[in-house]
Amino acid sequence: MASGKRRRLARREYRPGVELSVIGMGGIVVIGMSPDEAGRVVAESVERGVNYFDVGPSYGNGEAEEKLGPALEPYREGVFLACKTLRRDAAGVREELSRSLERLRTDRFDLYQHHGVSKPEEVDAIFAPGGAMEAFVEAREKGLVRFLGFSAHHEEAAVRMLERFPFDSVLFPVNYVCWAQGGFGSRLLAEAKRRGAARLALKAIAKAKRSPGGSKKHGKCWYEPFGPGPAARARAALALRFTLSEDVTATVPPGDEELYRMCLDLAAEFTPLSAAERSGLLRSSAGLEPIFRAPSP
């Protein structure tokens, strides 16, 4: 990922006094890489201006954490490191948090998140006596984490999470196809803004669900993305501009290195969508099957 004289990424406010690069690097990128390759992609990302890194123990059954930890170690004091847990009980969170800190060679995370909250019942488990939220608050009090958040692919569950606790941020899909064809994204974005939670985005360049037998060129991407061919790259640029125009702090691209590189290049040239561009882009999504839909009333 040669850097040359490419423009460095812009940064936006996450919380007062904390700014993140508009593109974050997901730990999935380093899965399958050698330690030297992982070190290279992290070093070049930092050179491009990336200071936001996101990882979780479920990525590659711990491989992403094990590879990212040594690669990030030389830059740890200058980056914002976010981690996640799928555990919904306090004991499980304590165990997983300790293991993640060890793998990532750090004594604290800048952001710790409930990973992939996908149904309202999970919210109840998280906030139940002995639930994950107890360990989250405890970890913050001990200085093991600075900010608390969650990621979600279900709007109703995400809104319930925001109602239960003043989270610092929410990580969720902000994608023009989901927005226009699935009615997904706008409600959560508005609720997070109303409650003062920072918005971190996922799935910006998702095109549609992958059809059975469809291409698996980008094996780390479970959906069909826009890019990186010339025509698809142009649509990816519009898709990324849509997401970054929706008042989010940053977006994390797919874990495929080629797509991640493309998003770094596109974001360095970002300009907000005009109203006409936005409406035209939303109309152009007709016929595409969104990867997420809002629940039926």
C-alpha positions in Angstrom: 0.0 0.0 0.0 2.5 2.6 -1.2 1.7 6.0 0.3 3.6 8.3 -2.1 2.4 11.9 -1.7 -1.3 11.0 -1.2 -3.4 13.3 1.0 -3.8 12.5 4.6 -7.2 11.7 5.9 -9.3 14.4 7.5 -10.4 14.0 11.2 -13.7 14.7 12.9 -14.7 15.0 16.5 -15.7 11.9 18.3 -16.0 13.3 21.8 -14.7 16.7 23.1 -11.0 16.7 22.7 -10.9 13.5 20.7 -10.7 13.4 16.9 -10.8 10.3 14.7 -9.7 9.8 11.1 -12.8 9.6 8.9 -11.7 6.1 7.9 -11.0 3.5 10.5 -9.0 0.3 10.0 -10.9 -2.9 10.9 -8.8 -5.6 12.4 -10.2 -8.1 9.9 -7.8 -6.6 7.4 -4.8 -8.4 9.0 -6.4 -11.8 9.2 -4.4 -14.2 6.9 -1.4 -11.8 6.8 2.1 -12.6 8.1 3.3 -10.5 11.1 5.5 -8.5 8.7 2.6 -7.8 6.4 0.3 -6.8 9.3 3.0 -4.4 10.5 3.3 -2.9 7.0 -0.3 -2.2 6.5 -0.7 -0.6 10.0 2.4 1.5 9.5 1.2 2.7 6.1 -2.3 3.4 7.5 -0.8 5.6 10.2 1.2 7.4 7.6 -1.9 8.1 5.7 -3.5 9.6 8.8 -5.5 6.7 10.2 -5.7 6.9 13.9 -8.9 4.8 14.5 -8.5 1.0 14.7 -11.4 -1.4 15.5 -11.1 -5.0 16.4 -12.8 -7.8 18.3 -11.9 -11.3 19.5 -14.5 -12.9 17.2 -12.5 -11.8 14.2 -10.6 -14.9 13.0 -11.1 -16.5 16.5 -8.6 -14.1 18.0 -6.2 -13.9 15.0 -7.0 -10.2 14.3 -6.2 -9.2 17.9 -3.0 -11.3 17.9 -1.8 -9.8 14.6 -2.9 -6.2 15.3 -1.4 -6.0 18.8 2.3 -6.2 17.8 1.7 -4.2 14.6 0.1 -1.3 16.6 2.5 -1.4 19.5 4.9 1.2 18.2 2.0 3.6 17.6 -0.3 2.8 20.5 0.0 6.2 22.3 -1.1 8.1 19.1 -4.1 6.0 18.1 -7.6 5.3 19.2 -8.1 1.6 19.7 -11.7 0.2 19.9 -12.5 -3.3 20.9 -15.7 -5.3 21.3 -17.2 -8.3 23.1 -20.1 -10.6 22.2 -20.4 -11.7 25.8 -23.6 -10.6 27.4 -22.8 -11.6 31.0 -20.4 -9.7 33.4 -18.2 -12.7 34.1 -17.7 -13.4 30.4 -16.9 -9.7 29.6 -14.3 -9.6 32.4 -12.6 -12.7 31.0 -12.7 -11.6 27.4 -11.6 -8.0 28.1 -8.6 -9.3 30.0 -7.6 -11.6 27.1 -8.2 -8.8 24.5 -6.0 -6.4 26.4 -3.2 -9.0 26.6 -3.4 -9.9 22.9 -3.4 -6.3 21.8 -0.5 -5.5 24.1 -2.1 -2.6 25.8 -3.3 -1.7 29.3 -6.5 0.0 28.2 -8.9 0.5 25.3 -10.1 3.9 24.1 -13.5 2.4 23.3 -15.1 -0.8 24.4 -18.3 -2.0 22.8 -21.1 -4.5 23.1 -20.6 -6.3 19.7 -23.4 -6.9 17.2 -26.5 -6.3 19.3 -29.1 -7.9 17.0 -32.4 -8.2 18.9 -34.2 -6.6 21.8 -33.8 -9.6 24.0 -30.0 -9.1 24.0 -30.6 -5.6 25.5 -32.4 -7.1 28.4 -29.6 -9.6 29.0 -26.9 -6.8 28.8 -28.7 -4.7 31.5 -29.9 -7.6 33.7 -28.3 -8.2 37.1 -25.0 -9.8 36.4 -25.2 -8.7 32.8 -22.5 -7.3 30.6 -23.2 -3.7 31.5 -22.0 -4.2 35.0 -18.5 -5.2 33.8 -18.5 -2.3 31.3 -19.0 0.3 34.0 -16.6 -1.5 36.3 -13.9 -1.5 33.5 -14.3 2.2 33.0 -14.1 2.9 36.7 -10.8 0.9 36.8 -9.3 2.8 33.8 -9.3 -0.3 31.6 -11.5 1.5 29.1 -12.2 5.2 28.4 -15.4 5.3 26.4 -18.3 2.9 26.2 -20.4 2.0 23.2 -22.0 -0.7 21.1 -22.4 -1.9 17.6 -25.8 -3.0 16.2 -27.5 -4.2 13.0 -31.0 -3.9 14.4 -32.5 -0.4 14.8 -35.1 -1.3 17.5 -32.4 -3.0 19.7 -30.0 -0.1 19.1 -32.6 2.5 20.2 -33.3 0.5 23.3 -29.6 0.5 24.1 -29.5 4.3 23.8 -32.6 4.6 26.1 -30.9 2.5 28.8 -27.5 4.1 29.1 -25.7 7.3 28.0 -23.3 5.5 25.6 -20.5 7.5 24.1 -21.1 6.1 20.6 -22.9 3.6 18.4 -21.4 1.8 15.5 -24.0 0.8 12.8 -24.6 0.5 9.1 -25.0 3.9 7.2 -25.5 2.8 3.6 -27.5 4.5 0.9 -29.1 1.3 -0.4 -30.3 0.3 3.1 -31.5 3.9 3.6 -33.5 4.0 0.4 -34.6 0.5 -0.1 -34.7 -0.9 3.5 -35.8 2.1 5.5 -32.8 1.4 7.7 -30.5 3.9 9.3 -32.2 7.2 9.5 -34.1 6.5 12.8 -31.0 5.3 14.6 -28.9 8.2 13.3 -31.5 10.7 14.5 -31.8 9.1 17.9 -28.1 8.9 18.5 -27.7 12.6 17.6 -30.6 13.5 19.9 -29.0 11.7 22.8 -25.5 13.1 22.1 -23.9 9.8 21.1 -21.2 9.8 18.4 -22.1 8.0 15.2 -19.6 5.5 13.8 -20.6 3.9 10.5 -20.3 0.5 8.9 -21.2 -1.0 5.5 -20.7 2.3 3.5 -19.9 0.5 0.2 -22.2 -2.4 0.5 -24.1 -2.9 -2.8 -26.5 -5.8 -2.1 -26.8 -9.2 -0.6 -24.6 -11.8 -2.3 -26.6 -14.1 -4.4 -26.1 -17.9 -4.0 -23.1 -18.9 -6.1 -22.1 -15.2 -6.5 -18.6 -14.1 -6.8 -16.4 -14.5 -3.6 -13.5 -12.5 -4.9 -13.5 -10.5 -1.7 -13.7 -13.4 0.8 -13.7 -11.3 3.9 -16.8 -9.4 2.7 -20.0 -11.4 3.2 -22.0 -9.0 1.0 -21.5 -7.8 -2.6 -19.5 -4.5 -2.4 -19.1 -1.6 -4.8 -15.6 -1.6 -6.2 -12.9 -1.8 -7.0 -13.2 -1.9 -10.9 -13.4 1.5 -12.6 -17.2 1.7 -12.9 -17.8 0.1 -9.5 -15.2 2.4 -8.0 -17.2 5.4 -9.1 -20.3 4.1 -7.4 -18.2 3.2 -4.3 -17.1 6.9 -4.2 -20.7 8.0 -4.2 -21.6 5.5 -1.6 -18.8 6.5 0.7 -19.6 10.2 0.1 -23.2 9.5 1.2 -22.1 7.9 4.4 -19.6 10.6 5.3 -22.2 13.3 4.4 -24.6 11.9 7.0 -23.0 13.5 10.1 -20.9 10.6 11.2 -17.5 10.8 12.8 -15.9 7.9 10.8 -16.6 4.8 8.9 -14.9 1.4 9.0 -14.6 -0.2 5.5 -14.7 -3.9 4.7 -11.9 -6.1 6.0 -10.6 -6.9 2.5 -7.3 -5.1 2.0 -8.1 -4.0 -1.6 -11.4 -2.4 -0.6 -9.8 -0.8 2.5 -7.1 0.7 0.3 -9.8 2.0 -2.1 -11.7 3.6 0.7 -8.6 5.3 2.0 -8.0 6.9 -1.4 -11.6 7.9 -1.9 -12.0 9.4 1.6 -8.8 11.5 1.1 -10.7 13.2 -1.8 -14.1 13.5 0.0 -16.5 16.3 -0.7 -20.0 16.3 0.7 -22.9 15.2 -1.6 -25.0 18.1 -2.9 -28.8 17.7 -2.4 -29.2 16.8 -6.0 -26.5 14.2 -5.9 -28.0 12.7 -2.8 -31.5 12.4 -4.1 -30.2 11.0 -7.4 -28.1 8.4 -5.6 -31.0 7.3 -3.5 -33.2 6.9 -6.6 -30.5 4.9 -8.3 -30.7 2.2 -5.6 -34.0 0.9 -7.0 -33.8 -2.8 -7.7 -31.0 -3.5 -5.3 -31.7 -5.7 -2.3 -30.4 -4.0 0.9 -28.3 -6.0 3.3 -30.4 -4.7 6.2 -34.0 -3.6 6.5 -35.9 -1.9 9.3 -38.4 -4.2 11.0 -41.9 -4.1 9.8 -44.3 -2.0 12.0 
